[in-house]
Amino acid sequence: MAPSLSEKLSTAGMLLSATTKSTFKYAVHGPRLPGWKLKNQLHRDLFYAFVSSSTPQIFDDSTLDTIDVQAIGAEMQANPLPEKKLTAKQGIYKVIGIPSKQVTFDTDKFGSIGVGKDDMISLIEKDAQEDGAGREISCELVVATSAKNKLGQHAAEGDKSLLTCAPVCKGESILLYVHGGGFALGNSAGYRHITCQLSESCAVRVLSVDYRLAPQKPFPSQVYDVLVAYKYLLQQGFAAENITVSGDSAGGTLAIALTHLLRFIGTPVPGALVLLSPWSNLVETKPSVEANKDFDFVVLRPLESPISNPRLLYKPGQRLTPEMRLEMQDPLVSPYFGDFKDFPPTLVQAGSKEVLIDDIEALVKAIDDQNPGNSDAVVFEPATDMYHVFQNFPDYPESVKAYASIGKFVAKWTASQSSPANAE
């Protein structure tokens, strides 16, 4: 449901107030962190005001029986991030639908995937039994100018070829992007500035997947939809080693979980992962959540809250029990707890002042520790004084550096385009 006029006015008033307060504090007290300019402080404070006001303050299960979790989720989704427009100079894009019925799986291979086994198999069977063409997963194919220039010579039908999911040349690389939003918010249109910049920096096409959102569609719907998108790319002719999977925040969670899942079911893993402020441990709260709360816009509600994002994802509306907490350590829910030995080369970027930095550093250490002697296993790039997914603001010097690094990383680990797709 779209927000009403009064809700829009209320949001505008809240943001105006936050802007005034933030600017005044900056003028009087100076930057909150040495590396911040006014725009850094404004961006943090405006995002924080928006996020912190989006849901009620509920800290535990004491009032669970009076809470309509589904209604709260719908209210959160009523104010999505605004669509990011692209100019003709930046690139082109097209919304496409992946027919999930055409992406098939052997359910016998899902027997050891953990707590999501039964629900995952049910999702697969439901898609297979859909009437007609079946369910479509909405995705967005983004082609920035550098990718268009690089691939154009191979595109038999020009832009039309570039805006389909088939390779236009042998060995073509592609990036599969999974947006953030705490599993309950977001869509490809709101992250188009990121996907376009990734396409530009890497000179590859980017497919961004609009997975189903919690709590209306709980775990494992999200990782299943990402799996379908990945398998669809394989079926279209892309080689696994030429696919980079990338995601920010909760999208980073799903990117890692996808890779764990692929290994469980014996499907080739992607050539590389690029993770922007990934949230890999949904169960434990680290000291940086409190230490960096004044520098980041992310509001992490405790797991004890029934409207915390992990609880909206996993068994929404149910009481938190020791058994549920243990289940949430499953690698498909909290991928930090998975096996990282011989994982694809992984680039992790984060802000040094984000609330998840302790969790992110623990993830990097886990990958590194489980791959002794392999300096290529994981590359960690913390940006000084930056907050969560600072790449959202592409004009930051830190973001310019980050995107350039991503471009080099992707070029190193995925094959480059060389010849038309029908060449021998």
Buried (B, 14 or more C-beta within 10 A) or exposed (E): EEBEEEBEEEBEEBBEEBBEEBBEBBEEEEBBBEBBEEEBBBBBBBBBBBBBBBBEEBEEBEEBEEBEBEEBBBBBBEBBBEEBEBEEEBBBBBEBEBBBBBBEBEBEEBEEBBBBBEBBBEBBEEBBEEEEEBBEBBBBBBBBBBBBEBBBEBBEEEEEBBBBBEBBBBBBBBBBBBBBBBBBBBBBBBBBBBBBBBBBBBBBBBBBBBBBBBBBBBBBBBBBBBBBBBBBBBBBEBBBBBBBBBBBBBBBBBBBBBBBBBBBBEBEBBBBBBBBBBBBBBBBBBEBBEEBBEBBBBBBBEBBBBBBBBBBBBBBBBEBEEEBBEBBBBBBBBBBBBEBEEBBBBBBBBBBBBBBBBBBBBBBEBBBEBBEEBEEBBBBBBBEBBBBBBBBBBEBEBBBEBBEBBBEBBBEBBBEBEEBBEEE
